[in-house]
Amino acid sequence: MSVVASLENFVVYYKLYISAMVVRVAAARKIALRQLLCNIAQN
């Protein structure tokens, strides 16, 4: 396997990892926001 091919594979995996982290952070923010709104509604 050439260095260029392995480097391209690395870039692809890196982009997948970054997009997965972004989705995870967005989901966590949505959950936190929902909990905050529920707390405000209960008070």
Gaussian input, Z-matrix of N, CA and C with variables (Angstrom, degrees):
# hf/3-21g

backbone

0 1
 N
 C     1     B1
 C     2     B2     1     A1
 N     3     B3     2     A2     1     D1
 C     4     B4     3     A3     2     D2
 C     5     B5     4     A4     3     D3
 N     6     B6     5     A5     4     D4
 C     7     B7     6     A6     5     D5
 C     8     B8     7     A7     6     D6
 N     9     B9     8     A8     7     D7
 C    10    B10     9     A9     8     D8
 C    11    B11    10    A10     9     D9
 N    12    B12    11    A11    10    D10
 C    13    B13    12    A12    11    D11
 C    14    B14    13    A13    12    D12
 N    15    B15    14    A14    13    D13
 C    16    B16    15    A15    14    D14
 C    17    B17    16    A16    15    D15
 N    18    B18    17    A17    16    D16
 C    19    B19    18    A18    17    D17
 C    20    B20    19    A19    18    D18
 N    21    B21    20    A20    19    D19
 C    22    B22    21    A21    20    D20
 C    23    B23    22    A22    21    D21
 N    24    B24    23    A23    22    D22
 C    25    B25    24    A24    23    D23
 C    26    B26    25    A25    24    D24
 N    27    B27    26    A26    25    D25
 C    28    B28    27    A27    26    D26
 C    29    B29    28    A28    27    D27
 N    30    B30    29    A29    28    D28
 C    31    B31    30    A30    29    D29
 C    32    B32    31    A31    30    D30
 N    33    B33    32    A32    31    D31
 C    34    B34    33    A33    32    D32
 C    35    B35    34    A34    33    D33
 N    36    B36    35    A35    34    D34
 C    37    B37    36    A36    35    D35
 C    38    B38    37    A37    36    D36
 N    39    B39    38    A38    37    D37
 C    40    B40    39    A39    38    D38
 C    41    B41    40    A40    39    D39
 N    42    B42    41    A41    40    D40
 C    43    B43    42    A42    41    D41
 C    44    B44    43    A43    42    D42
 N    45    B45    44    A44    43    D43
 C    46    B46    45    A45    44    D44
 C    47    B47    46    A46    45    D45
 N    48    B48    47    A47    46    D46
 C    49    B49    48    A48    47    D47
 C    50    B50    49    A49    48    D48
 N    51    B51    50    A50    49    D49
 C    52    B52    51    A51    50    D50
 C    53    B53    52    A52    51    D51
 N    54    B54    53    A53    52    D52
 C    55    B55    54    A54    53    D53
 C    56    B56    55    A55    54    D54
 N    57    B57    56    A56    55    D55
 C    58    B58    57    A57    56    D56
 C    59    B59    58    A58    57    D57
 N    60    B60    59    A59    58    D58
 C    61    B61    60    A60    59    D59
 C    62    B62    61    A61    60    D60
 N    63    B63    62    A62    61    D61
 C    64    B64    63    A63    62    D62
 C    65    B65    64    A64    63    D63
 N    66    B66    65    A65    64    D64
 C    67    B67    66    A66    65    D65
 C    68    B68    67    A67    66    D66
 N    69    B69    68    A68    67    D67
 C    70    B70    69    A69    68    D68
 C    71    B71    70    A70    69    D69
 N    72    B72    71    A71    70    D70
 C    73    B73    72    A72    71    D71
 C    74    B74    73    A73    72    D72
 N    75    B75    74    A74    73    D73
 C    76    B76    75    A75    74    D74
 C    77    B77    76    A76    75    D75
 N    78    B78    77    A77    76    D76
 C    79    B79    78    A78    77    D77
 C    80    B80    79    A79    78    D78
 N    81    B81    80    A80    79    D79
 C    82    B82    81    A81    80    D80
 C    83    B83    82    A82    81    D81
 N    84    B84    83    A83    82    D82
 C    85    B85    84    A84    83    D83
 C    86    B86    85    A85    84    D84
 N    87    B87    86    A86    85    D85
 C    88    B88    87    A87    86    D86
 C    89    B89    88    A88    87    D87
 N    90    B90    89    A89    88    D88
 C    91    B91    90    A90    89    D89
 C    92    B92    91    A91    90    D90
 N    93    B93    92    A92    91    D91
 C    94    B94    93    A93    92    D92
 C    95    B95    94    A94    93    D93
 N    96    B96    95    A95    94    D94
 C    97    B97    96    A96    95    D95
 C    98    B98    97    A97    96    D96
 N    99    B99    98    A98    97    D97
 C   100   B100    99    A99    98    D98
 C   101   B101   100   A100    99    D99
 N   102   B102   101   A101   100   D100
 C   103   B103   102   A102   101   D101
 C   104   B104   103   A103   102   D102
 N   105   B105   104   A104   103   D103
 C   106   B106   105   A105   104   D104
 C   107   B107   106   A106   105   D105
 N   108   B108   107   A107   106   D106
 C   109   B109   108   A108   107   D107
 C   110   B110   109   A109   108   D108
 N   111   B111   110   A110   109   D109
 C   112   B112   111   A111   110   D110
 C   113   B113   112   A112   111   D111
 N   114   B114   113   A113   112   D112
 C   115   B115   114   A114   113   D113
 C   116   B116   115   A115   114   D114
 N   117   B117   116   A116   115   D115
 C   118   B118   117   A117   116   D116
 C   119   B119   118   A118   117   D117
 N   120   B120   119   A119   118   D118
 C   121   B121   120   A120   119   D119
 C   122   B122   121   A121   120   D120
 N   123   B123   122   A122   121   D121
 C   124   B124   123   A123   122   D122
 C   125   B125   124   A124   123   D123
 N   126   B126   125   A125   124   D124
 C   127   B127   126   A126   125   D125
 C   128   B128   127   A127   126   D126

   B1=1.4655
   B2=1.5276
   B3=1.2937
   B4=1.4623
   B5=1.5236
   B6=1.3011
   B7=1.4702
   B8=1.5257
   B9=1.3395
   B10=1.4646
   B11=1.5207
   B12=1.3274
   B13=1.4635
   B14=1.5197
   B15=1.3284
   B16=1.4622
   B17=1.5213
   B18=1.3297
   B19=1.4605
   B20=1.5241
   B21=1.3344
   B22=1.4639
   B23=1.5233
   B24=1.3334
   B25=1.4623
   B26=1.5210
   B27=1.3248
   B28=1.4529
   B29=1.5256
   B30=1.3273
   B31=1.4623
   B32=1.5211
   B33=1.3346
   B34=1.4674
   B35=1.5258
   B36=1.3354
   B37=1.4646
   B38=1.5268
   B39=1.3391
   B40=1.4600
   B41=1.5265
   B42=1.3550
   B43=1.4669
   B44=1.5236
   B45=1.3365
   B46=1.4623
   B47=1.5263
   B48=1.3282
   B49=1.4547
   B50=1.5282
   B51=1.3289
   B52=1.4616
   B53=1.5326
   B54=1.3421
   B55=1.4647
   B56=1.5262
   B57=1.3334
   B58=1.4634
   B59=1.5279
   B60=1.3358
   B61=1.4621
   B62=1.5241
   B63=1.3282
   B64=1.4696
   B65=1.5222
   B66=1.3390
   B67=1.4704
   B68=1.5219
   B69=1.3250
   B70=1.4703
   B71=1.5264
   B72=1.3259
   B73=1.4732
   B74=1.5304
   B75=1.3292
   B76=1.4653
   B77=1.5235
   B78=1.3284
   B79=1.4635
   B80=1.5265
   B81=1.3240
   B82=1.4666
   B83=1.5272
   B84=1.3421
   B85=1.4698
   B86=1.5156
   B87=1.3309
   B88=1.4576
   B89=1.5304
   B90=1.3337
   B91=1.4697
   B92=1.5326
   B93=1.3402
   B94=1.4623
   B95=1.5239
   B96=1.3259
   B97=1.4630
   B98=1.5226
   B99=1.3410
   B100=1.4681
   B101=1.5287
   B102=1.3343
   B103=1.4700
   B104=1.5214
   B105=1.3320
   B106=1.4609
   B107=1.5257
   B108=1.3316
   B109=1.4691
   B110=1.5277
   B111=1.3317
   B112=1.4715
   B113=1.5214
   B114=1.3259
   B115=1.4644
   B116=1.5180
   B117=1.3158
   B118=1.4669
   B119=1.5281
   B120=1.3296
   B121=1.4647
   B122=1.5236
   B123=1.3374
   B124=1.4633
   B125=1.5206
   B126=1.3321
   B127=1.4635
   B128=1.5062
   A1=109.11
   A2=116.62
   A3=120.16
   A4=111.40
   A5=114.28
   A6=119.63
   A7=110.42
   A8=116.29
   A9=120.11
   A10=110.51
   A11=117.12
   A12=120.72
   A13=110.89
   A14=117.11
   A15=119.54
   A16=110.81
   A17=116.74
   A18=120.30
   A19=110.47
   A20=117.14
   A21=120.45
   A22=110.52
   A23=116.95
   A24=120.07
   A25=110.78
   A26=116.18
   A27=120.57
   A28=110.69
   A29=116.73
   A30=120.80
   A31=110.36
   A32=116.73
   A33=120.59
   A34=110.30
   A35=116.66
   A36=119.86
   A37=111.23
   A38=116.04
   A39=120.23
   A40=110.54
   A41=116.49
   A42=119.89
   A43=110.81
   A44=116.95
   A45=120.21
   A46=110.30
   A47=116.25
   A48=121.00
   A49=111.00
   A50=116.27
   A51=120.64
   A52=110.69
   A53=116.50
   A54=118.98
   A55=110.75
   A56=117.50
   A57=120.37
   A58=110.50
   A59=116.90
   A60=120.14
   A61=111.30
   A62=116.64
   A63=120.49
   A64=110.02
   A65=116.37
   A66=120.54
   A67=110.11
   A68=115.82
   A69=120.20
   A70=110.70
   A71=116.55
   A72=120.52
   A73=110.16
   A74=116.48
   A75=119.64
   A76=110.58
   A77=116.74
   A78=120.60
   A79=110.09
   A80=116.89
   A81=120.35
   A82=110.66
   A83=116.00
   A84=118.64
   A85=111.05
   A86=116.89
   A87=120.59
   A88=109.91
   A89=116.40
   A90=120.63
   A91=110.00
   A92=116.28
   A93=119.90
   A94=110.36
   A95=116.66
   A96=120.38
   A97=110.80
   A98=115.86
   A99=120.12
   A100=110.47
   A101=116.37
   A102=119.76
   A103=110.77
   A104=116.07
   A105=120.13
   A106=110.63
   A107=116.43
   A108=119.95
   A109=111.10
   A110=116.32
   A111=119.24
   A112=110.56
   A113=116.89
   A114=120.51
   A115=110.77
   A116=117.03
   A117=120.79
   A118=110.35
   A119=116.59
   A120=120.87
   A121=111.16
   A122=116.87
   A123=120.08
   A124=111.39
   A125=117.95
   A126=120.09
   A127=113.64
   D1=132.52
   D2=-177.77
   D3=-78.20
   D4=162.89
   D5=-179.49
   D6=-65.77
   D7=-38.26
   D8=-178.44
   D9=-64.27
   D10=-42.56
   D11=-179.45
   D12=-63.67
   D13=-44.63
   D14=179.72
   D15=-66.29
   D16=-34.20
   D17=177.87
   D18=-66.60
   D19=-40.75
   D20=177.71
   D21=-64.06
   D22=-40.60
   D23=176.86
   D24=-60.95
   D25=-41.18
   D26=179.80
   D27=-61.75
   D28=-42.48
   D29=-179.59
   D30=-63.49
   D31=-41.10
   D32=179.37
   D33=-62.72
   D34=-47.38
   D35=179.38
   D36=-62.71
   D37=-37.73
   D38=-179.24
   D39=-64.37
   D40=-42.97
   D41=178.99
   D42=-64.45
   D43=-40.34
   D44=177.82
   D45=-62.25
   D46=-42.37
   D47=-179.62
   D48=-63.19
   D49=-44.36
   D50=-179.35
   D51=-63.43
   D52=-44.63
   D53=-179.07
   D54=-65.82
   D55=-35.71
   D56=177.36
   D57=-64.90
   D58=-40.51
   D59=178.32
   D60=-64.91
   D61=-39.94
   D62=179.56
   D63=-62.31
   D64=-44.04
   D65=179.49
   D66=-62.67
   D67=-41.54
   D68=-178.69
   D69=-64.39
   D70=-43.59
   D71=179.88
   D72=-64.89
   D73=-41.01
   D74=179.89
   D75=-63.60
   D76=-41.71
   D77=179.32
   D78=-64.75
   D79=-41.77
   D80=179.83
   D81=-63.33
   D82=-39.55
   D83=178.73
   D84=-66.00
   D85=-39.38
   D86=-179.35
   D87=-63.79
   D88=-42.51
   D89=179.62
   D90=-64.89
   D91=-43.92
   D92=-179.26
   D93=-63.73
   D94=-40.48
   D95=179.77
   D96=-64.48
   D97=-40.61
   D98=179.54
   D99=-63.84
   D100=-42.94
   D101=178.97
   D102=-63.91
   D103=-38.60
   D104=179.16
   D105=-63.67
   D106=-43.87
   D107=178.92
   D108=-64.13
   D109=-38.11
   D110=177.83
   D111=-64.13
   D112=-41.32
   D113=179.05
   D114=-63.62
   D115=-40.39
   D116=179.37
   D117=-65.96
   D118=-40.15
   D119=-178.79
   D120=-67.05
   D121=-33.70
   D122=-178.02
   D123=-74.99
   D124=-30.20
   D125=-175.61
   D126=-77.26

